[in-house]
Amino acid sequence: MTTTQVRATCPHDCPDTCALLVTVEDGVATEVRGDPEHPTTAGVLCTKVSRYVDRTYHADRLLYPMRRVGRKGEGKFERISWDQAMDEIATRLKDIAARDPQAILPYSYAGTMGLVQGDSMSLRFFNKLGASLLDRTICATAGATGYKYSIGGSMGTDIEEFQNAKLILIWGGNPIASNLHFWMRAQEAKRRGATLIAIDPYRSLTAEKCHQHIALLPGTDAALALGMMHVLIKEDLLDHDYIANYTLGFEELEARAAEWTPERTAETCGISVEEVLELARIYGQTAKRGEAAAIRMNYGLQRVRGGGMSVRNIACLPALVGAWRHPAGGVQLSTSGTFPADRAALQRPDLLDGRMPRTINMTTIGDDLLKQASPEFGPKIEAVIVYNANPLAIAPDSSKVQQGFEREDLFTVVLEHFRTDSADYADILLPATTQLEHVDAHLAYGHLYMMANNAAVAPVGEAKPNTEFFRLLAARMGFDDPCFKESDDELAAQAFNKKDVRAIHFDWESLKRKGWEKLNMPAAPFAEGGFPTPSGKCEFYSSTMAKDGLDPLPTYIAPYESAASNPKLAEKYPLAMISPPARNFLNSTFVNVQSLRATEGEPHLDIHPEDAAARGIGHGDMARIYNDRGSFVARARVTDKARPGLVVGLSIWWKKLSSDGKNANEVTSQRLTDMGRAPTFYDTLVQVEKAASTTRDETV
């Protein structure tokens, strides 16, 4: 028996981007474990990825190309060859493109975070074709935009410094479930005497293990940040030297923050005045003592109408108290902007050749698939190619998404590992490789290492990498540019700008051998300013925001769906609902792994005892959650983890694996955030009632 060990990288939408070691015996992967030498992975993997071999060799893996033979959504297919599949796809796309290539739409996101298998050859193809552009907003663009207005880019505190902090605010995230290696650092800081405070409407696994949990109302994070600013300024818990030298607009901010008294903040956020005061004081006093005060934000807090502004406001706090002076101080939302990724080389926007196709927002795919051609919209969408995504499960306002994909005149191609909800609606369904079967290069959004993924085993069945599909399709379409012949290794070698001082050591062949290489970055990136903003300072006042038609100062934007902004709607649907990630799923990935799904059990709804009693719902009853957009059912868990007035449906379940064939996105909205054109998944009002039945396809 020949045994080898292959260096790889976790590809999933998680800040940790773990370094993997894959054991291969006679060409078969037998184990995946964390690289003990990689400083952030430290040999530890989450439950999900530690079972990645099970996923690669899963009995339900798609192995061959298939053509639909049943109704759309029925999931009936016949096996065909790759040549048959490619000929049929090319014929259909050529016919549509001859009328208007903008009628063809790619739909992809973070099924893999790889720079090669994500969007390299695929976007070269769509740019050459002149297809509609996809605004990839489904996760992070609101927060990234708000953060950029304050800080200048997605950069921040190094995860390897957090264990040295004396105070950590975990704001809008549940790292035990979604950022395990940060949580390991936070736990080490706690052992060294640090205080951990969770700010989250829901008492998550993480919140339960922090010293304090502040359960504010969904969508009010911006108000809490303003209230903290008010106290910091009034009680002079400021770093005046840092403010004078490295910030812009303090006087204007001071006037704005004066409006946000602890009383007003507490009323808006649904918390006590003491919580506002104590949070601001511990934050300001920690920094005043010269100790590291750190904030770890996550994307949950930005999935509301004012989500971008929430992140912007929080991102201003470290500059007020000078927290950036300490390597373990400051804030981290994402580190992705630290990497000198050469996306232009990978994606080749020059292939558009001066054309400016329309842009379709992936968040509004439900509405857009149902639109007719018009001068404002452009051509009706006639074809969708889905890869690295599962829109039937993850897109908001799910009933409309389903209606769109049910169109018989919509030609749909899906590249997948399994028969997901979206795969059931494919006209042509193609088997894609998993991370163990292809080459890729990765950046991270939770640490500072460039990462390599080597193919550990040959593709299972007739699966092909995404890149190979688009190479074959480009050839069928007659695209003869040399860029369509580049191999995956040649693409990976272009992943990072070799001339950038941050990646001075980048060489693809050496990265493949080592597996990872840390960027060349200072320990405290903004200790002496140097923010990548137009002014080079942390911008409390942003002239760029003013030009973009936004309030240039931190402000508060109430949710679309709340008693404060829409009292009539709140009377009809009095409960706020959020749907954060379940611990054993990652978005809609891993839901079909039986061992992980068995741990989750079934879709649940956490509801406070007061709200449950008012509706006659007992622990373990089936509950129907509904609003004007739709409904779904889940097993009620009566618990004070959900604050009064809030229900929590941990997600995202495949619809086909739930009792009623639906999931939480039946009730979410296609409305967009204040900035970044992102979804408002957690800006949702519902009513809940005891369900009469749990039978699928039966009215409840």
PyMOL commands that set and color helices and strands:
alter all, ss='L'
color gray80, all
select helices_A, chain A and resi 49-56+82-99+101-103+121-129+141-151+159-164+175-178+180-191+205-208+221-234+240-246+250-258+262-269+273-288+299-302+307-321+323-325+336-338+343-347+349-352+362-368+391-394+398-405+423-425+435-437+466-476+482-485+488-492+501-503+508-514+543-547+567-572+594-600+609-614+655-657+664-666
alter helices_A, ss='H'
color red, helices_A
select strands_A, chain A and resi 3-9+19-25+28-34+66-68+77-79+104-108+133-135+167-171+195-199+212-214+247-248+293-297+330-332+359-361+383-387+411-416+428-431+440-442+449-453+516-518+538-539+575-578+604-607+622-627+630-638+646-648+684-690
alter strands_A, ss='S'
color yellow, strands_A
deselect
rebuild
show_as cartoon
